[in-house]
Amino acid sequence: MDEKYNLVTRNTIEVITESELRTLLEKKKEPVMYIGTSVTGRPHIGYFVWATKVADFMKAGFKVKILLADVHGSLDNCPWDLLDNRYEYYKLVIKGMLKSAGADIEKLEFVKGSSFQLSEKYMFDVLKLSSFTTVHDANKAASDVVKMGANPKLSGLIYPLLQALDEEYLGVDVQYGGVDQRKILVYARENLPKLGYKPRIEIMTPLIPGLSLGGKMSSSDPNSKIDLIEKKEDIKSKLNKAFCPEKVVEGNGVLAFIKYVVMVHKTDKKETFNITRPEKFGRNISFSTYEELEKYYTEGKLHPLDLKNALSEEVNKLLEPIRKEFEGKEEIITKAYPSN
């Protein structure tokens, strides 16, 4: 049980609650978890954090459901006429990403939000939940996830109600997401019991800092991210420009991606993270753990450019299965994102 618990909680930032998770692992042979993603902007390499964690859940014996939330996308400003195309794009790109992250695709269940969220019972529960929820609480819950703006739309306030109800209608024990989801996850725990539904366990991982200075990696900021189907030459170019000051860890998206994605894969495969550099700059060096790498970097023994070059190779390895998924299917991209 400890091994499963350690897998599930590896690199997490918060578990609500740890005691409930331990009890679940002790009592249920195959617990069920889900992560949802709204079909809005184009997914980027920051999504590999949760793809890697999904693989951890599967190794720990969980049944995993991936909610491709088309209805949520519409509530967060995705044009209605693009929803089906965005859904198809997300399904293809996320399958490729999960394969690359080591997840067994055959054991995953992909669920389209509109397949159950438009039912009479579900929508009646949305209305009931709205009667328990103040505008203040809905706005607070949605504020870190939905693009609210100075004059928020009503749709953005409905968003957290749906996400809370998804836990019940997907029949899960655990919801997992990035720490930006925290307010919605807490809202779900506090409000589902008002409908007679049990609160679920909520698990969160950190967000990867953007490649540019300040903020998270974001689909809406092309300079902050690397797309999941980015070209090889563009990956190298973007990483070369990335914020990665010598000896500095905080806000360093290059180090963060290595910590939460690359080194997890290397550790599980019993491989090392290799830096190739000329002899005059210290020769090649390999790291077995992230802690070793970080110490070496903060001591000034590793130049940012050498780190970026090594990461560029690793990112290309991760993205290759995704590129293959899209071979001969380029029209899916143009239909989902015609303005791009």
Backbone as numpy.savetxt, mean C-alpha at the origin, in Angstrom:
# Nx Ny Nz CAx CAy CAz Cx Cy Cz
2.74 -19.88 16.95 1.91 -18.68 16.95 2.78 -17.41 16.95
3.90 -17.45 17.70 4.79 -16.28 17.75 5.35 -15.97 16.37
5.66 -17.02 15.60 6.21 -16.82 14.26 5.19 -16.12 13.37
3.93 -16.54 13.46 2.87 -15.90 12.68 2.68 -14.45 13.12
2.67 -14.23 14.41 2.49 -12.87 14.95 3.62 -11.95 14.47
4.84 -12.46 14.52 5.99 -11.66 14.09 5.93 -11.34 12.60
5.45 -12.29 11.81 5.30 -12.05 10.37 4.27 -10.95 10.10
3.13 -11.07 10.76 2.04 -10.12 10.54 2.43 -8.72 11.00
3.17 -8.62 12.08 3.50 -7.31 12.65 4.83 -6.75 12.16
5.55 -7.50 11.33 6.84 -7.02 10.83 6.67 -5.69 10.08
7.46 -4.72 10.46 7.47 -3.39 9.82 6.14 -2.64 9.92
5.28 -3.04 10.86 4.04 -2.29 11.06 4.31 -1.11 11.99
3.45 -0.11 11.92 3.60 1.05 12.78 2.57 1.03 13.92
1.46 0.29 13.72 0.45 0.19 14.78 -0.47 -1.00 14.52
-0.85 -1.66 15.61 -1.84 -2.74 15.57 -2.91 -2.42 16.60
-4.16 -2.36 16.18 -5.28 -2.09 17.10 -6.21 -3.30 17.09
-6.05 -4.18 18.11 -5.07 -4.16 19.18 -4.19 -5.40 19.10
-3.02 -5.34 19.73 -2.09 -6.47 19.69 -2.67 -7.69 20.38
-3.37 -7.47 21.50 -3.94 -8.60 22.24 -5.02 -9.30 21.42
-5.83 -8.54 20.69 -6.87 -9.13 19.84 -6.24 -9.94 18.71
-5.13 -9.44 18.18 -4.44 -10.16 17.10 -3.89 -11.49 17.62
-3.30 -11.48 18.79 -2.76 -12.73 19.36 -3.89 -13.74 19.59
-5.01 -13.26 20.10 -6.15 -14.15 20.35 -6.67 -14.73 19.04
-6.75 -13.90 18.01 -7.21 -14.36 16.69 -6.31 -15.46 16.16
-5.01 -15.27 16.25 -4.05 -16.25 15.74 -4.10 -17.56 16.52
-4.43 -17.46 17.80 -4.53 -18.65 18.64 -5.79 -19.46 18.34
-6.88 -18.76 18.03 -8.18 -19.42 17.96 -8.65 -19.76 16.54
-8.14 -19.05 15.54 -8.66 -19.25 14.18 -7.56 -19.77 13.27
-7.83 -20.89 12.61 -6.82 -21.53 11.76 -6.52 -20.68 10.53
-7.55 -20.13 9.90 -7.35 -19.31 8.70 -8.11 -17.99 8.84
-7.50 -17.02 9.52 -8.14 -15.71 9.65 -8.24 -15.04 8.28
-9.11 -14.05 8.20 -9.34 -13.35 6.92 -8.98 -11.87 7.08
-8.17 -11.37 6.15 -7.86 -9.94 6.15 -8.14 -9.36 4.78
-8.28 -8.04 4.75 -8.41 -7.39 3.45 -7.68 -6.07 3.46
-7.29 -5.67 2.27 -6.82 -4.31 2.03 -7.59 -3.79 0.83
-8.01 -2.56 0.91 -8.74 -1.95 -0.20 -7.91 -0.87 -0.85
-8.08 -0.72 -2.15 -7.43 0.38 -2.85 -8.43 1.03 -3.80
-8.57 2.32 -3.66 -9.50 3.07 -4.50 -8.91 3.25 -5.89
-9.71 3.05 -6.92 -9.20 3.08 -8.30 -9.15 4.53 -8.81
-8.14 5.25 -8.37 -8.02 6.66 -8.73 -6.76 6.87 -9.58
-5.69 7.44 -8.97 -4.45 7.69 -9.71 -3.67 6.41 -9.99
-2.66 6.53 -10.85 -1.86 5.36 -11.22 -1.00 4.91 -10.05
-1.08 3.63 -9.69 -0.28 3.10 -8.57 1.22 3.27 -8.82
1.96 3.45 -7.72 3.41 3.67 -7.79 4.13 2.65 -6.91
5.45 2.73 -6.86 6.22 1.71 -6.14 5.97 1.73 -4.63
5.39 2.81 -4.11 5.03 2.83 -2.69 4.03 1.74 -2.35
3.25 1.28 -3.36 2.29 0.21 -3.15 2.98 -1.11 -2.81
4.27 -1.20 -3.12 5.00 -2.42 -2.80 5.11 -2.65 -1.30
4.96 -1.60 -0.50 4.98 -1.78 0.96 3.82 -2.69 1.36
2.62 -2.37 0.85 1.48 -3.21 1.25 1.46 -4.54 0.51
2.00 -4.59 -0.70 2.09 -5.87 -1.40 3.01 -6.83 -0.64
4.10 -6.30 -0.13 5.03 -7.09 0.67 4.37 -7.57 1.95
3.57 -6.71 2.56 2.87 -7.09 3.79 1.77 -8.12 3.50
1.11 -8.01 2.36 0.12 -9.03 1.96 0.79 -10.40 1.90
1.99 -10.46 1.34 2.73 -11.72 1.29 3.00 -12.25 2.69
3.29 -11.34 3.63 3.49 -11.75 5.03 2.22 -12.37 5.61
1.09 -11.73 5.36 -0.19 -12.27 5.85 -0.43 -13.67 5.30
-0.14 -13.86 4.04 -0.36 -15.17 3.42 0.55 -16.23 4.03
1.80 -15.86 4.27 2.74 -16.79 4.89 2.31 -17.14 6.31
1.58 -16.23 6.95 1.09 -16.46 8.31 -0.23 -17.22 8.33
-0.71 -17.65 7.16 -1.91 -18.48 7.10 -3.21 -17.74 6.91
-3.16 -16.46 6.58 -4.38 -15.68 6.38 -4.96 -15.90 4.98
-6.28 -15.87 4.91 -6.97 -15.73 3.62 -6.99 -14.24 3.32
-6.58 -13.86 2.12 -6.44 -12.45 1.79 -7.43 -12.04 0.70
-8.11 -10.92 0.95 -9.01 -10.33 -0.03 -8.49 -8.95 -0.41
-8.43 -8.70 -1.71 -8.02 -7.39 -2.22 -9.26 -6.70 -2.77
-9.66 -5.61 -2.14 -10.83 -4.87 -2.60 -10.39 -3.80 -3.59
-10.81 -3.95 -4.83 -10.57 -2.93 -5.85 -11.81 -2.03 -5.85
-11.67 -0.91 -5.18 -12.82 -0.11 -4.77 -13.21 0.91 -5.84
-14.03 0.48 -6.78 -14.46 1.38 -7.85 -15.44 2.43 -7.34
-16.34 2.03 -6.44 -17.29 3.00 -5.89 -16.53 4.06 -5.08
-15.56 3.63 -4.28 -14.73 4.59 -3.54 -14.03 5.55 -4.50
-13.59 5.02 -5.65 -12.93 5.88 -6.63 -13.84 7.01 -7.09
-15.10 6.69 -7.30 -16.05 7.72 -7.73 -16.26 8.77 -6.65
-16.21 8.33 -5.39 -16.39 9.26 -4.27 -15.17 10.15 -4.07
-14.04 9.74 -4.66 -12.79 10.50 -4.52 -12.37 11.10 -5.86
-13.38 11.56 -6.61 -13.16 12.37 -7.82 -12.69 11.62 -9.06
-12.78 10.30 -9.10 -12.52 9.59 -10.34 -13.75 9.74 -11.24
-13.58 10.15 -12.50 -14.74 10.30 -13.40 -15.52 8.99 -13.52
-16.83 9.08 -13.45 -17.68 7.89 -13.49 -17.46 7.07 -14.76
-17.22 7.74 -15.88 -17.09 7.00 -17.14 -15.76 6.26 -17.26
-14.84 6.50 -16.30 -13.55 5.81 -16.34 -13.44 4.69 -15.30
-14.45 4.52 -14.48 -14.35 3.57 -13.36 -14.03 2.15 -13.80
-14.75 1.65 -14.80 -14.51 0.27 -15.24 -13.12 0.10 -15.84
-12.67 1.11 -16.58 -11.32 1.04 -17.16 -10.24 1.12 -16.08
-10.46 1.97 -15.08 -9.51 2.05 -13.97 -9.47 0.73 -13.20
-10.64 0.12 -13.02 -10.70 -1.17 -12.33 -9.85 -2.21 -13.06
-9.99 -2.29 -14.38 -9.23 -3.26 -15.16 -7.73 -2.98 -15.07
-7.36 -1.71 -15.10 -5.95 -1.34 -14.99 -5.41 -1.75 -13.62
-6.12 -1.40 -12.57 -5.68 -1.73 -11.21 -5.55 -3.24 -11.03
-6.51 -3.99 -11.52 -6.47 -5.44 -11.35 -5.22 -6.02 -11.99
-4.89 -5.55 -13.18 -3.73 -6.08 -13.90 -2.43 -5.67 -13.22
-2.31 -4.39 -12.88 -1.06 -3.90 -12.32 -0.82 -4.45 -10.91
-1.88 -4.60 -10.14 -1.73 -5.10 -8.77 -1.44 -6.60 -8.77
-2.01 -7.33 -9.70 -1.66 -8.75 -9.82 -0.16 -8.91 -10.09
0.35 -8.11 -11.02 1.77 -8.17 -11.34 2.62 -7.79 -10.15
2.21 -6.77 -9.43 2.96 -6.32 -8.25 2.97 -7.39 -7.16
1.83 -8.01 -6.91 1.75 -9.04 -5.87 2.57 -10.28 -6.24
2.58 -10.62 -7.52 3.44 -11.72 -7.97 4.90 -11.40 -7.66
5.30 -10.19 -8.00 6.67 -9.76 -7.78 7.02 -9.75 -6.29
6.02 -9.45 -5.45 6.24 -9.39 -4.00 6.25 -10.77 -3.35
5.98 -11.81 -4.13 6.04 -13.16 -3.59 4.72 -13.72 -3.11
3.62 -13.04 -3.42 2.30 -13.54 -3.02 1.83 -14.61 -4.00
1.11 -15.60 -3.48 0.53 -16.65 -4.32 -0.79 -16.15 -4.88
-0.77 -15.72 -6.13 -1.94 -15.09 -6.76 -3.16 -16.01 -6.75
-2.93 -17.31 -6.88 -4.04 -18.26 -6.94 -4.82 -18.29 -5.63
-4.19 -17.89 -4.54 -4.86 -17.93 -3.24 -5.45 -16.58 -2.83
-5.30 -15.59 -3.69 -5.86 -14.27 -3.42 -7.27 -14.17 -3.98
-8.11 -13.41 -3.30 -9.46 -13.14 -3.81 -9.58 -11.66 -4.12
-9.80 -11.34 -5.39 -10.01 -9.95 -5.79 -11.52 -9.67 -5.79
-11.90 -8.57 -5.16 -13.32 -8.22 -5.05 -13.53 -6.82 -5.63
-14.49 -6.69 -6.52 -14.86 -5.39 -7.07 -15.88 -4.74 -6.14
-15.61 -3.51 -5.72 -16.48 -2.87 -4.74 -17.94 -2.84 -5.13
-18.23 -2.49 -6.37 -19.63 -2.38 -6.80 -20.35 -3.71 -6.87
-19.62 -4.82 -6.72 -20.27 -6.13 -6.74 -21.11 -6.37 -5.50
-20.86 -5.59 -4.43 -21.67 -5.76 -3.21 -22.09 -4.43 -2.58
-21.42 -3.35 -2.92 -21.69 -2.08 -2.25 -22.96 -1.38 -2.72
-23.55 -1.87 -3.79 -24.78 -1.26 -4.30 -26.02 -2.07 -3.94
-25.84 -3.10 -3.11 -26.98 -3.92 -2.71 -27.90 -3.13 -1.77
-29.15 -3.55 -1.71 -30.13 -2.85 -0.86 -29.71 -2.87 0.60
-29.26 -4.01 1.11 -28.88 -4.14 2.52 -27.68 -3.25 2.84
-26.69 -3.27 1.96 -25.48 -2.47 2.19 -25.84 -0.98 2.23
-26.62 -0.52 1.25 -26.96 0.90 1.19 -27.84 1.32 2.35
-28.69 0.39 2.83 -29.49 0.70 4.02 -28.58 0.89 5.22
-27.52 0.07 5.31 -26.55 0.23 6.41 -25.77 1.54 6.28
-25.50 1.97 5.06 -24.85 3.27 4.86 -25.72 4.38 5.44
-27.01 4.31 5.16 -27.93 5.33 5.67 -28.03 5.27 7.19
-28.09 4.06 7.74 -28.14 3.92 9.20 -26.88 4.49 9.83
-25.72 4.14 9.24 -24.46 4.62 9.79 -24.36 6.14 9.70
-24.92 6.71 8.64 -24.89 8.17 8.49 -25.68 8.86 9.60
-26.69 8.17 10.13 -27.50 8.77 11.20 -26.77 8.79 12.53
-25.67 8.01 12.63 -24.85 8.00 13.85 -23.61 8.89 13.70
-23.38 9.42 12.51 -22.11 10.08 12.19 -22.32 11.58 11.96
-21.58 12.40 12.70 -21.65 13.84 12.48 -20.80 14.23 11.28
-21.08 15.38 10.71 -20.27 15.90 9.60 -18.82 16.06 10.06
-18.64 16.51 11.29 -17.29 16.69 11.84 -16.54 15.37 11.86
-17.19 14.31 12.34 -16.52 13.01 12.45 -16.21 12.41 11.08
-17.15 12.58 10.14 -16.92 12.06 8.79 -15.77 12.80 8.12
-15.74 14.12 8.29 -14.68 14.93 7.71 -13.32 14.58 8.32
-13.31 14.38 9.63 -12.08 13.99 10.32 -11.57 12.64 9.82
-12.48 11.68 9.70 -12.09 10.33 9.27 -11.52 10.34 7.85
-12.11 11.15 6.99 -11.72 11.13 5.57 -10.53 12.02 5.25
-10.18 12.92 6.16 -9.27 14.02 5.84 -7.90 13.61 5.32
-7.36 12.48 5.76 -6.02 12.07 5.34 -6.03 11.17 4.10
-7.22 10.82 3.62 -7.32 9.86 2.52 -7.99 10.48 1.29
-9.10 11.17 1.50 -9.88 11.73 0.40 -9.40 13.15 0.09
-9.42 13.52 -1.18 -9.06 14.87 -1.59 -10.23 15.80 -1.25
-10.18 16.39 -0.05 -11.32 17.15 0.45 -11.36 18.59 -0.08
-10.25 19.30 -0.02 -10.23 20.69 -0.48 -10.91 21.62 0.50
-10.97 22.90 0.14 -11.55 23.91 1.03 -13.06 23.79 1.13
-13.69 23.28 0.07 -15.14 23.13 0.05 -15.48 21.68 -0.31
-15.36 20.75 0.65 -15.47 19.31 0.34 -16.85 18.92 -0.18
-16.84 17.93 -1.06 -18.09 17.37 -1.57 -18.67 16.38 -0.57
-19.96 16.19 -0.65 -20.64 15.23 0.22 -20.08 13.82 0.00
-19.68 13.51 -1.23 -19.16 12.17 -1.54 -17.95 11.81 -0.69
-17.09 12.80 -0.43 -15.91 12.54 0.39 -16.26 12.20 1.82
-17.37 12.73 2.31 -17.81 12.44 3.68 -18.43 11.05 3.78
-18.96 10.55 2.67 -19.56 9.21 2.65 -18.48 8.12 2.61
-17.34 8.46 2.05 -16.25 7.52 1.83 -15.91 6.67 3.07
-15.66 7.28 4.24 -15.29 6.46 5.40 -16.41 5.53 5.88
-17.67 5.90 5.62 -18.78 5.03 6.01 -18.72 3.72 5.23
-18.45 3.84 3.94 -18.34 2.63 3.11 -17.15 1.77 3.55
-16.03 2.42 3.83 -14.85 1.65 4.21 -15.07 0.90 5.52
-15.80 1.52 6.43 -16.12 0.84 7.69 -17.00 -0.37 7.43
-18.04 -0.20 6.63 -18.97 -1.30 6.36 -18.33 -2.43 5.56
-17.32 -2.11 4.77 -16.64 -3.15 3.99 -16.10 -4.26 4.89
-15.67 -3.91 6.09 -15.14 -4.92 7.01 -16.19 -6.00 7.29
-17.43 -5.57 7.48 -18.51 -6.51 7.77 -18.92 -7.29 6.52
-19.07 -6.59 5.41 -19.60 -7.23 4.21 -18.58 -8.12 3.50
-17.31 -7.90 3.77 -16.28 -8.79 3.23 -15.99 -9.95 4.17
-16.58 -9.91 5.36 -16.44 -11.01 6.31 -15.02 -11.20 6.81
-14.35 -10.10 7.16 -12.94 -10.18 7.54 -12.75 -10.05 9.05
-11.58 -10.50 9.48 -11.17 -10.32 10.88 -10.26 -9.11 11.03
-9.55 -8.78 9.95 -8.53 -7.73 9.99 -8.66 -6.84 8.76
-8.54 -5.53 8.97 -8.33 -4.63 7.85 -6.90 -4.09 7.96
-6.21 -4.07 6.83 -4.83 -3.58 6.80 -4.74 -2.39 5.85
-3.94 -1.41 6.22 -3.74 -0.26 5.35 -2.55 0.56 5.78
-2.27 1.61 5.03 -1.21 2.54 5.41 -1.65 3.39 6.58
-0.69 4.01 7.25 -1.02 4.80 8.44 -1.90 6.00 8.10
-1.95 6.40 6.82 -2.86 7.47 6.43 -4.32 7.08 6.58
-4.57 5.77 6.69 -5.94 5.26 6.86 -6.39 5.26 8.32
-5.53 5.65 9.24 -5.79 5.43 10.66 -7.13 6.01 11.13
-7.44 7.22 10.73 -8.67 7.85 11.21 -9.91 7.08 10.73
-9.86 6.55 9.52 -10.98 5.75 9.03 -11.06 4.43 9.79
-9.91 3.81 10.05 -9.90 2.53 10.75 -10.43 2.67 12.18
-10.05 3.75 12.84 -10.56 4.01 14.19 -12.05 4.31 14.13
-12.47 5.06 13.12 -13.90 5.33 12.93 -14.68 4.02 12.79
-14.13 3.08 12.03 -14.80 1.79 11.83 -14.94 1.05 13.16
-13.87 1.01 13.94 -13.92 0.30 15.23 -14.95 0.92 16.17
-15.05 2.22 16.13 -15.95 2.91 17.06 -17.41 2.84 16.62
-17.66 2.70 15.32 -19.03 2.84 14.82 -19.71 1.56 14.35
-18.95 0.54 13.93 -19.60 -0.71 13.53 -20.45 -1.32 14.64
-19.98 -1.28 15.91 -20.81 -1.84 16.98 -22.18 -1.17 17.12
-22.31 0.07 16.65 -23.61 0.76 16.72 -24.63 0.11 15.80
-24.14 -0.66 14.81 -25.03 -1.40 13.92 -25.15 -2.86 14.33
-24.51 -3.21 15.44 -24.54 -4.59 15.90 -23.44 -5.46 15.32
-22.45 -4.83 14.66 -21.34 -5.57 14.06 -20.11 -5.48 14.95
-19.29 -6.52 14.93 -18.11 -6.53 15.80 -17.01 -5.62 15.24
-16.24 -4.99 16.13 -15.08 -4.23 15.66 -13.99 -5.17 15.16
-13.28 -4.74 14.15 -12.21 -5.57 13.58 -10.84 -5.11 14.08
-9.85 -5.96 13.86 -8.46 -5.61 14.16 -7.96 -4.74 13.01
-7.25 -3.67 13.36 -6.75 -2.73 12.35 -5.22 -2.72 12.40
-4.59 -2.93 11.26 -3.13 -3.00 11.19 -2.62 -2.01 10.15
-1.58 -1.26 10.53 -1.06 -0.20 9.66 0.45 -0.28 9.47
0.90 0.08 8.28 2.32 0.23 7.99 2.60 1.68 7.60
3.87 2.11 7.70 4.21 3.49 7.35 4.04 3.76 5.86
4.01 5.04 5.51 4.02 5.45 4.11 5.45 5.77 3.70
5.79 5.45 2.47 7.12 5.75 1.95 7.21 7.25 1.63
8.24 7.95 2.11 8.41 9.36 1.72 8.57 9.48 0.21
8.15 10.60 -0.33 8.30 10.83 -1.76 9.76 10.98 -2.16
10.02 10.87 -3.45 11.39 11.02 -3.94 11.85 12.46 -3.87
10.91 13.39 -3.96 11.25 14.81 -3.80 11.15 15.17 -2.32
11.69 16.30 -1.95 11.74 16.69 -0.54 10.35 16.98 0.01
10.01 16.32 1.12 8.76 16.58 1.81 7.60 15.78 1.27
6.75 15.29 2.18 5.53 14.60 1.78 5.74 13.14 1.44
4.60 12.45 1.21 4.63 11.03 0.89 4.73 10.82 -0.61
5.01 9.58 -1.00 4.98 9.22 -2.41 3.51 9.26 -2.85
3.21 10.02 -3.89 1.82 10.28 -4.25 1.58 10.13 -5.74
0.43 9.53 -6.08 0.05 9.37 -7.49 -0.16 10.71 -8.18
-0.52 11.74 -7.41 -0.82 13.04 -7.99 0.42 13.90 -8.21
1.58 13.45 -7.72 2.83 14.20 -7.88 3.84 13.33 -8.61
3.98 13.49 -9.93 4.87 12.61 -10.71 6.33 12.67 -10.28
6.75 13.79 -9.69 8.14 13.91 -9.26 8.42 13.16 -7.96
7.36 12.78 -7.25 7.53 12.11 -5.96 7.55 10.60 -6.08
7.22 10.07 -7.27 6.96 8.64 -7.37 7.63 8.01 -8.59
7.67 6.68 -8.55 8.02 5.88 -9.71 6.81 5.01 -10.02
6.29 5.14 -11.22 5.12 4.38 -11.64 5.45 2.89 -11.69
4.44 2.05 -11.50 4.66 0.60 -11.52 5.00 0.06 -12.90
4.78 0.86 -13.94 5.20 0.44 -15.28 6.15 1.48 -15.87
6.91 2.11 -15.00 7.90 3.12 -15.42 8.98 2.47 -16.29
9.48 3.21 -17.28 10.56 2.72 -18.13 11.87 2.70 -17.34
12.76 1.76 -17.72 14.02 1.58 -17.00 14.83 2.88 -16.94
14.94 3.55 -18.07 15.76 4.77 -18.10 15.16 5.88 -17.25
13.83 5.91 -17.14 13.17 6.93 -16.32 13.35 6.63 -14.83
13.41 5.35 -14.48 13.64 4.97 -13.08 14.99 5.50 -12.62
16.00 5.26 -13.42 17.36 5.71 -13.07 17.40 7.23 -12.96
16.75 7.90 -13.90 16.74 9.37 -13.90 16.04 9.91 -12.66
14.88 9.34 -12.32 14.14 9.81 -11.15 14.90 9.55 -9.85
15.51 8.37 -9.74 16.26 8.06 -8.53 17.49 8.95 -8.40
18.13 9.27 -9.50 19.30 10.15 -9.45 18.94 11.53 -8.90
17.70 11.96 -9.14 17.24 13.27 -8.67 16.60 13.20 -7.28
16.44 12.00 -6.74 15.70 11.82 -5.49 16.40 12.47 -4.30
15.59 12.94 -3.37 16.11 13.50 -2.11 16.75 12.39 -1.30
18.07 12.47 -1.13 18.80 11.41 -0.43 20.10 12.01 0.12
19.99 12.93 1.09 21.19 13.60 1.60 22.14 12.64 2.33
23.42 12.92 2.23 24.41 12.07 2.90 24.13 11.99 4.40
24.21 10.79 4.94 24.13 10.49 6.38 22.74 10.70 6.97
21.75 11.11 6.15 20.42 11.44 6.68 19.42 10.32 6.37
18.69 9.89 7.41 17.68 8.83 7.27 16.27 9.43 7.17
15.98 10.41 8.01 14.63 10.98 8.08 14.22 11.61 6.76
13.04 11.23 6.28 12.52 11.79 5.05 13.20 11.28 3.80
14.04 10.27 3.96 14.81 9.72 2.84 14.04 8.57 2.20
13.35 8.86 1.10 12.52 7.85 0.45 13.32 6.70 -0.14
14.57 6.95 -0.50 15.42 5.89 -1.05 15.69 4.84 0.02
16.12 5.28 1.20 16.37 4.35 2.30 15.08 3.67 2.76
13.99 4.43 2.80 12.72 3.86 3.27 12.26 2.72 2.37
12.37 2.88 1.07 11.95 1.81 0.16 12.83 0.58 0.33
14.11 0.80 0.53 15.01 -0.33 0.77 14.62 -1.05 2.06
14.28 -0.29 3.09 13.93 -0.89 4.38 12.64 -1.70 4.31
11.59 -1.11 3.77 10.26 -1.73 3.85 9.93 -2.69 2.71
10.75 -2.66 1.66 10.47 -3.56 0.53 11.68 -4.41 0.19
12.75 -3.79 -0.27 13.90 -4.54 -0.79 14.50 -5.46 0.25
14.79 -4.94 1.45 15.46 -5.77 2.45 14.55 -6.86 3.02
13.24 -6.64 2.99 12.31 -7.70 3.41 12.44 -8.88 2.45
12.44 -8.59 1.16 12.57 -9.66 0.16 13.93 -10.34 0.26
14.98 -9.54 0.44 16.32 -10.11 0.53 16.44 -11.02 1.76
15.91 -10.56 2.89 15.98 -11.35 4.12 15.25 -12.67 3.97
14.05 -12.62 3.40 13.25 -13.84 3.24 13.91 -14.84 2.29
14.62 -14.32 1.30 15.29 -15.20 0.33 16.72 -15.54 0.74
17.13 -15.00 1.92 18.51 -15.18 2.41 19.53 -14.66 1.39
19.20 -13.50 0.83 20.09 -12.83 -0.11 20.63 -11.55 0.51
21.62 -10.96 -0.13 22.18 -9.71 0.36 21.86 -8.57 -0.60
21.89 -7.36 -0.07 21.72 -6.15 -0.88 23.12 -5.69 -1.27
23.38 -5.66 -2.56 24.75 -5.46 -3.04 24.95 -4.07 -3.64
26.03 -3.43 -3.22 26.43 -2.13 -3.75 27.67 -2.33 -4.62
27.59 -1.93 -5.87 28.73 -2.02 -6.77 29.36 -0.64 -6.92
30.65 -0.55 -6.64 31.34 0.73 -6.76 32.82 0.51 -7.06
33.46 1.49 -7.68 34.88 1.35 -8.02 35.74 1.16 -6.76
36.88 0.52 -6.94 37.77 0.25 -5.81 38.21 1.54 -5.13
38.41 2.61 -5.91 38.87 3.87 -5.31 37.82 4.50 -4.40
36.55 4.05 -4.53 35.48 4.56 -3.68 35.08 3.56 -2.60
35.89 2.53 -2.39 35.64 1.61 -1.29 35.29 0.19 -1.68
35.32 -0.11 -2.98 35.02 -1.46 -3.47 33.54 -1.84 -3.27
33.18 -2.99 -3.81 31.82 -3.51 -3.67 31.57 -3.91 -2.22
30.32 -3.80 -1.80 29.96 -4.18 -0.44 28.56 -4.77 -0.43
28.32 -5.72 0.49 27.02 -6.38 0.60 26.48 -6.23 2.01
25.15 -6.14 2.13 24.50 -6.00 3.43 23.46 -7.09 3.61
23.47 -7.72 4.78 22.51 -8.79 5.09 21.26 -8.25 5.76
21.38 -7.09 6.42 20.23 -6.49 7.11 20.15 -5.00 6.80
18.96 -4.46 6.97 18.80 -3.02 6.76 19.57 -2.24 7.81
19.59 -2.75 9.04 20.28 -2.06 10.12 21.76 -1.84 9.79
22.38 -2.86 9.19 23.78 -2.73 8.78 23.94 -1.62 7.74
23.04 -1.63 6.78 23.09 -0.63 5.71 22.91 0.78 6.27
21.91 0.96 7.12 21.64 2.29 7.68 22.84 2.80 8.48
23.43 1.95 9.29 24.60 2.34 10.09 25.75 2.79 9.18
25.99 2.02 8.16 27.05 2.33 7.20 26.79 3.67 6.52
25.52 3.90 6.17 25.14 5.12 5.48 25.27 6.34 6.39
24.77 6.24 7.60 24.81 7.38 8.52 26.23 7.72 8.97
27.12 6.77 8.85 28.53 7.03 9.17 29.28 7.67 8.00
28.57 7.86 6.89 29.18 8.50 5.74 30.07 7.62 4.91
29.92 6.30 5.06 30.76 5.35 4.33 30.16 4.93 2.99
28.96 5.42 2.71 28.27 5.05 1.47 27.70 6.30 0.82
28.10 6.56 -0.41 27.64 7.75 -1.11 26.21 7.55 -1.62
25.37 8.60 -1.55 23.99 8.48 -2.03 23.86 7.95 -3.45
24.77 8.34 -4.34 24.67 7.90 -5.73 24.88 6.39 -5.85
25.79 5.83 -5.06 26.00 4.38 -5.07 24.75 3.66 -4.57
24.11 4.24 -3.55 22.88 3.67 -3.01 21.76 3.72 -4.06
21.65 4.84 -4.74 20.62 5.01 -5.77 20.82 4.05 -6.94
22.07 3.88 -7.34 22.35 2.96 -8.45 21.94 1.53 -8.10
22.23 1.12 -6.86 21.87 -0.23 -6.42 20.36 -0.38 -6.35
19.68 0.66 -5.85 18.22 0.59 -5.75 17.59 0.56 -7.14
18.15 1.28 -8.08 17.62 1.29 -9.44 17.56 -0.13 -10.01
18.60 -0.90 -9.78 18.62 -2.29 -10.24 17.53 -3.12 -9.57
17.35 -2.92 -8.26 16.36 -3.70 -7.52 14.94 -3.33 -7.94
14.69 -2.04 -8.16 13.35 -1.61 -8.58 13.02 -2.19 -9.95
13.98 -2.20 -10.84 13.74 -2.78 -12.17 13.42 -4.27 -12.09
14.07 -4.98 -11.18 13.76 -6.40 -10.98 12.32 -6.57 -10.50
11.90 -5.70 -9.58 10.55 -5.78 -9.04 9.49 -5.46 -10.10
9.81 -4.52 -10.98 8.81 -4.06 -11.95 8.74 -4.91 -13.21
9.72 -5.76 -13.43 9.74 -6.56 -14.65 8.49 -7.43 -14.81
8.02 -8.14 -13.75 6.79 -8.94 -13.90 5.57 -8.09 -14.25
5.56 -6.84 -13.78 4.43 -5.96 -14.07 4.47 -5.52 -15.53
5.66 -5.19 -16.00 5.79 -4.82 -17.41 5.32 -5.95 -18.31
5.66 -7.18 -17.93 5.25 -8.34 -18.73 3.73 -8.50 -18.75
3.08 -8.18 -17.63 1.61 -8.25 -17.57 0.97 -7.35 -18.62
1.65 -6.25 -18.95 1.06 -5.25 -19.86 1.50 -5.40 -21.31
2.35 -6.39 -21.58 2.77 -6.59 -22.97 1.56 -6.94 -23.85
1.34 -6.15 -24.88 0.21 -6.37 -25.77 -1.12 -5.86 -25.22
-1.08 -5.22 -24.05 -2.32 -4.74 -23.42 -2.25 -3.23 -23.16
-1.47 -2.53 -23.94 -1.24 -1.11 -23.70 -2.52 -0.28 -23.76
-3.53 -0.79 -24.49 -4.78 -0.03 -24.60 -5.49 0.11 -23.26
-5.22 -0.82 -22.34 -5.81 -0.73 -21.00 -5.34 0.55 -20.31
-4.07 0.90 -20.51 -3.52 2.11 -19.90 -4.18 3.35 -20.48
-4.26 3.42 -21.80 -4.81 4.62 -22.44 -6.30 4.80 -22.16
-7.02 3.69 -22.00 -8.44 3.79 -21.67 -8.65 4.24 -20.22
-7.77 3.79 -19.33 -7.90 4.14 -17.91 -7.45 5.57 -17.64
-6.41 5.99 -18.35 -5.84 7.33 -18.13 -5.65 8.04 -19.47
-6.74 8.40 -20.13 -6.66 8.99 -21.48 -5.88 10.30 -21.52
-5.90 11.07 -20.45 -5.21 12.37 -20.45 -3.71 12.22 -20.34
-3.24 11.00 -19.93 -1.80 10.78 -19.79 -1.17 10.36 -21.11
